[in-house]
Amino acid sequence: MAILDSSGVRNSRDALDDKLSFLEAVRSSSLAEEPPTAPSWKMCDAIFQILSGSDSLELAMASYQLLIDLDKHYPRIYLKSPDNPGSSSVRVDELVVDKEAWSPLCVGPEMGRCGGERLLENQVDSLRFCALIDEICQAVNRRNSQLLIKSAENMLLFQYLVNILETDFLPRHTLYKETLDWVLLRESLLSMLLVSRRINFKSIIRDSMFVLSRRCHQQTESSISDLKDTSTVSASAKNTQDSYIALALATTQLERQTHVAMQKFLTMIMELDVIKKEADIHGLTTRADGLRTPVLDIILDELTYAKDHISPFLEVFSEPRWKMEITLQYFSKYCAKSSIRTRRSNDTPKDATFEDILNYFSSAASTKSITRKIAPANALSLLAHSFQAYLSLHHDQKYIANNSEKVGTSTLSQICKGLISAFQNIRKTDENLEVTPFEKEAFFTAATIVSQKL
């Protein structure tokens, strides 16, 4: 740990080399040696501190990768098979949680054990997590070379925190499917993070959607062009310029990875919302579980009021199950609900299926009625993305068997014919309607499938 003591070190390069040496020493002792030695709290804390405040992309990348590798080698939580595999009773995995393991997050009951100054300097509470997403969102609009390093660090930090949330959530989610024990998810880091009254949940979701909806790589390319567009520069200035260009290119890749992490974050919350609703129906939730608007409702509201974000958001949000859910729910807001919502014995409303939505566009009259509420361009985009999600889910027989209420009972060929008819009827409402390459590809794919079935 003495390597990290930079007091008396005047050369920034020396300080950087010392930190890189420290990271390599930890990697060697905790991952490469036989037998490896688990890193201490102080070591993990120091690595995380480097990630969250290094002012160097090299250090940020190295510390991020080391933390990811350490988490894989020393998991904080995992599922363990029962000790008696030969038992005739139903086997249920055991959830093993290392409560003494270091964690970058300090949420829920752990808040009391974190310590004031320590939390402020290193660990992330719900308020700091919210601020991190806000900083990433703000950086999208303020792209310049001076902010690239800090922006890259924030994106790596967010990716790492989402990885922590995911590795904690997934085993709990898996075991919940077997036991239906709500406490498993109530005690998840994600649930404890979101239940905090210190955060503005709607703001987090809106910022996340904004980051996903922005075509950040185009801004990065613009930044590169601006950096290249200089007249006469000195050799030292050119070296600086080249380093900024390299940084901008690296940031482009980080942005793509951040989009993936942001999508995982939203998807996990939607999964948590579904489970919480199930628990609430069975009377298993309490006031301590908090009251908040489901993330799907927030997404639909945002896409309703910011219609120009529909296509950019869905282009990046690629998880097929939830993409299908978003598009179906969006259409349901505007389609006549009387024909697609019925009353069951338990008073549970029946949601629209993709088949139902296509039927609404099966005639010129009904299409014209819908396009008064949904712009033809948005209707085309939503149908194309619904079809993309449908094709992805069509190959998942387990999903189809358990979610027929989402996709309907029509065959693939019938769905394709319905999509073609819907596209043609929408085009009739606006002959000057511009069709995007993605929408043309969806139409061509549907036509190809139909022709192969003939």
NUGULUM-144992 format. One line per 8 residues: for each residue x, y, z of C-alpha. Coordinates in steps of 0.1 Angstrom, whole numbers, always signed. Layout:
X Y Z  ... $
//
This chain:
+0 +0 +0  +30 +23 +5  +33 +24 -33  +1 +45 -34  +15 +72 -10  +22 +100 -35  +33 +125 -9  +66 +139 -20 $
+62 +127 -56  +63 +157 -79  +63 +139 -113  +28 +129 -123  +43 +101 -145  +60 +86 -114  +27 +87 -95  +10 +70 -125 $
+37 +43 -127  +34 +37 -89  -3 +31 -92  +1 +8 -122  +27 -11 -102  +3 -14 -74  -25 -28 -97  +0 -53 -112 $
+11 -64 -77  -25 -71 -66  -32 -90 -99  -1 -111 -93  -8 -119 -57  -46 -124 -59  -50 -139 -94  -17 -152 -108 $
+0 -168 -78  -7 -204 -66  -24 -204 -43  -38 -169 -47  -43 -145 -18  -77 -128 -15  -72 -90 -16  -79 -71 +16 $
-106 -44 +20  -80 -17 +19  -66 -31 -14  -101 -32 -30  -108 +2 -17  -76 +16 -32  -83 +0 -66  -118 +14 -66 $
-104 +48 -56  -81 +47 -86  -110 +39 -109  -132 +67 -96  -105 +94 -95  -75 +86 -116  -75 +114 -142  -59 +88 -165 $
-77 +66 -190  -48 +40 -187  -53 +38 -149  -91 +38 -152  -91 +9 -177  -65 -11 -157  -83 -7 -124  -117 -15 -139 $
-105 -47 -155  -87 -58 -123  -119 -52 -103  -139 -72 -128  -114 -101 -127  -113 -101 -89  -151 -102 -87  -151 -133 -109 $
-125 -150 -88  -139 -140 -54  -177 -138 -59  -197 -120 -32  -228 -140 -39  -234 -173 -57  -258 -203 -58  -246 -235 -42 $
-260 -269 -51  -275 -289 -21  -251 -311 -2  -274 -341 -6  -279 -344 -44  -293 -379 -40  -323 -368 -19  -357 -376 -33 $
-371 -343 -23  -371 -313 -47  -336 -298 -49  -333 -261 -43  -300 -243 -46  -287 -224 -16  -278 -187 -19  -244 -180 -4 $
-237 -144 +4  -203 -133 +17  -214 -105 +41  -178 -96 +50  -167 -91 +13  -158 -56 +2  -184 -38 -19  -182 -4 -37 $
-219 +1 -29  -232 +12 +5  -270 +9 +5  -298 -3 +28  -287 -17 +62  -251 -14 +51  -253 +24 +54  -247 +21 +91 $
-215 +2 +87  -198 +23 +60  -185 +52 +81  -189 +88 +71  -156 +99 +56  -150 +65 +41  -183 +66 +22  -177 +102 +10 $
-143 +94 -4  -147 +59 -19  -180 +40 -16  -211 +48 -36  -244 +54 -19  -278 +59 -37  -273 +97 -39  -238 +94 -55 $
-251 +67 -79  -279 +91 -90  -253 +119 -95  -231 +96 -116  -259 +89 -141  -266 +127 -142  -229 +134 -149  -229 +109 -178 $
-261 +125 -191  -246 +160 -189  -214 +149 -206  -234 +138 -237  -242 +175 -243  -208 +189 -233  -184 +169 -255  -149 +184 -256 $
-114 +171 -252  -110 +184 -217  -140 +164 -205  -132 +131 -223  -111 +116 -196  -136 +124 -168  -164 +112 -190  -146 +79 -198 $
-139 +74 -160  -176 +79 -152  -187 +54 -179  -162 +28 -166  -174 +34 -131  -210 +31 -141  -203 -1 -160  -186 -16 -130 $
-214 -7 -106  -240 -22 -129  -219 -53 -130  -220 -54 -92  -258 -50 -93  -262 -77 -119  -240 -103 -102  -260 -97 -71 $
-294 -97 -88  -292 -127 -112  -286 -155 -86  -314 -141 -65  -337 -139 -95  -328 -175 -104  -336 -188 -69  -368 -167 -67 $
-382 -186 -97  -378 -218 -77  -390 -205 -43  -411 -174 -49  -394 -159 -19  -397 -121 -22  -372 -115 +6  -345 -127 -18 $
-351 -97 -41  -360 -73 -13  -325 -78 +0  -308 -73 -34  -285 -44 -39  -307 -31 -67  -338 -30 -45  -320 -14 -16 $
-305 +12 -40  -338 +22 -54  -358 +22 -22  -338 +51 -9  -358 +83 -5  -326 +103 -13  -329 +97 -50  -352 +110 -77 $
-362 +77 -94  -379 +93 -123  -349 +115 -130  -326 +84 -130  -348 +67 -156  -352 +98 -178  -314 +104 -177  -308 +67 -186 $
-332 +70 -215  -316 +102 -227  -282 +86 -228  -295 +57 -247  -314 +79 -272  -285 +101 -281  -262 +91 -310  -231 +97 -290 $
-208 +82 -315  -217 +109 -340  -207 +136 -315  -175 +118 -309  -168 +118 -346  -175 +155 -346  -151 +160 -318  -124 +141 -338 $
-130 +163 -368  -128 +194 -347  -95 +182 -332  -81 +175 -367  -93 +208 -381  -62 +229 -373  -40 +249 -395  -4 +250 -385 $
+5 +233 -352  +38 +226 -335  +51 +191 -331  +42 +190 -294  +8 +204 -301  +3 +177 -328  +13 +150 -302  -13 +164 -279 $
-38 +164 -307  -31 +128 -316  -36 +117 -280  -70 +135 -279  -80 +117 -311  -70 +84 -296  -89 +92 -264  -120 +102 -284 $
-119 +68 -303  -115 +49 -270  -145 +69 -256  -166 +58 -286  -162 +22 -276  -168 +30 -240  -201 +47 -250  -213 +15 -267 $
-204 -5 -236  -222 +20 -215  -253 +17 -236  -252 -21 -229  -248 -14 -192  -276 +12 -192  -299 -13 -209  -290 -40 -183 $
-298 -15 -155  -332 -7 -169  -340 -44 -177  -331 -54 -141  -354 -28 -127  -383 -39 -150  -377 -75 -138  -377 -63 -102 $
-410 -44 -108  -426 -76 -121  -415 -96 -91  -425 -68 -67  -460 -67 -82  -463 -105 -78  -452 -101 -41  -477 -73 -36 $
-506 -93 -50  -498 -120 -24  -495 -95 +4  -458 -100 +9  -446 -64 +5  -445 -38 +33  -442 +0 +34  -405 -5 +38 $
-403 -18 +3  -411 +17 -9  -436 +31 -34  -425 +42 -69  -438 +43 -104  -429 +12 -124  -400 +19 -148  -421 +7 -178 $
-447 +33 -171  -420 +60 -169  -405 +49 -202  -439 +49 -219  -446 +84 -206  -413 +97 -218  -418 +82 -253  -453 +97 -253 $
-441 +132 -247  -408 +130 -265  -419 +112 -297  -387 +120 -315  -369 +97 -290  -389 +66 -300  -368 +54 -328  -334 +63 -313 $
-343 +46 -280  -356 +14 -296  -326 +12 -319  -303 +9 -289  -326 -10 -265  -322 -44 -280  -335 -68 -253  -363 -85 -272 $
-387 -94 -244  -388 -59 -230  -387 -42 -264  -418 -62 -273  -434 -52 -240  -426 -15 -246  -440 -14 -281  -472 -33 -273 $
-479 -11 -243  -473 +20 -264  -497 +9 -290  -522 -1 -263  -523 +35 -251  -538 +46 -284  -557 +16 -298  -593 +10 -289 $
-590 -10 -257  -625 -24 -257  -616 -50 -283  -583 -61 -268  -590 -59 -230  -615 -82 -215  -626 -91 -179  -614 -123 -165 $
-627 -139 -134  -599 -124 -114  -604 -90 -129  -570 -91 -145  -570 -71 -178  -558 -89 -209  -530 -71 -227  -528 -66 -264 $
-507 -91 -283  -485 -84 -314  -512 -102 -334  -538 -78 -320  -518 -47 -329  -513 -59 -365  -550 -64 -368  -556 -28 -360 $
-537 -19 -391  -555 -45 -413  -578 -20 -429  -574 +15 -443  -601 +29 -421  -587 +16 -388  -551 +26 -398  -562 +61 -406 $
-579 +63 -372  -547 +52 -354  -524 +74 -373  -544 +104 -361  -530 +96 -327  -496 +81 -336  -477 +97 -364  -472 +74 -394 $
-434 +76 -391  -436 +65 -354  -462 +38 -362  -438 +23 -388  -409 +24 -364  -428 +8 -336  -441 -20 -359  -406 -26 -373 $
-391 -29 -338  -419 -51 -326  -413 -74 -356  -376 -75 -348  -383 -85 -312  -409 -110 -324  -384 -127 -347  -359 -129 -318 $
-384 -144 -295  -399 -167 -321  -368 -189 -318  -372 -191 -281  -397 -219 -277  -397 -217 -239  -407 -180 -241  -434 -186 -268 $
-449 -214 -246  -450 -192 -215  -459 -159 -232  -485 -166 -258  -505 -137 -244  -478 -114 -258  -472 -129 -293  -506 -143 -300 $
-515 -176 -317  -507 -167 -353  -481 -185 -373  -449 -167 -384  -462 -165 -420  -495 -149 -407  -475 -123 -387  -454 -114 -417 $
-485 -110 -439  -500 -88 -412  -469 -67 -410  -468 -62 -448  -505 -52 -448  -499 -28 -419  -469 -12 -437  -489 -7 -469 $
-519 +8 -451  -497 +32 -432  -480 +43 -464  -514 +51 -479  -521 +76 -452  -490 +96 -462  -476 +90 -497  -446 +112 -489 $
-437 +92 -458  -400 +85 -456  -392 +49 -448  -359 +43 -429  -335 +16 -439  -343 -4 -407  -380 -3 -416  -373 -13 -452 $
-353 -43 -439  -382 -53 -417  -406 -52 -447  -381 -71 -469  -376 -98 -442  -413 -103 -438  -418 -105 -476  -390 -130 -479 $
-405 -152 -452  -439 -151 -468  -424 -160 -502  -406 -190 -488  -438 -203 -472  -456 -203 -505 $
//
